[in-house]
Amino acid sequence: MVVIEKVNKKLGNKLRKLRIDDGKTQKELANLLGISVSSIGMYEIGFRVPSDRVKKQYSIYFRKAVDEIFF
């Protein structure tokens, strides 16, 4: 359980950095990806992991391979 929490937190930090480096608020990114602001927040603090569909949306928006972002 602790390992999973660390992995999720690391991923969350990575997603947050991508968003901030792009100059977007959580609300702006949520609107662009078609998901809720609360989902963005939960991904960024490591409480949830995006679905495959949302991973693909991140990939398209940030112009990076899914594996580059999520693995």
N, C-alpha and C positions, 0 to 999 in steps of 0.2 A: 504494500500500500504506500509506503513512504517513497519508494522508487517512482511509482506512477505519479505521485504528487509532485516530485521534483521535475519529472519529465514535462508534466502539464504546465508547471510554473515556468520552466525554461521556454517552452513553446509560447506561452502567453507573453513573456517578455519580448520574444522575437516578433510576435504579431504587433505588439504595442510599438516597438521600435520602427517597424515598417510603416505603421500609420503615422507616427510622429514625424519621421524623416520625410514623409510625403506631405506634411503640413495639414493633415486632416484631423478633425475632431472625431470622436466616436460617432456622433450623430451623422456627420457628413459621410463617413465610410459606410455606416449602416445603410444610409439612403442609396449610395452607389452600388452596394452589394445586394440590396433588396432584403435585408434582414433587420431585426430589431436592435436598438441601441443596447438593450440589456444583454443580448447575445454577444455583441462585441465585447462588452464589459466582462462577461463571464469567461469568454475565451482568453482575454488578456490577463485575468487573475488566476487562470488555470482551473476554474470550477467546471468548465465544459470543454470538449474538444469539438471542433467544427465537423459537420457531416461531410461526406465526399463531395456533395453538390457545392457546399460553401467553400470547401478547400479549392475546388476548381474556380470559383468566383474570385477568391483571393489571388490565385495563380494568374488569371486573365488580367485582373486589375493591376497587379504589381509587375506584370510581365516577367514572371519567374516560374520555373517548373514547380509543380506541386511538391515534388521531392525536395527541392531546394528550400522551400518554405517549411514544410512539415516533417522532414526527416533528417 
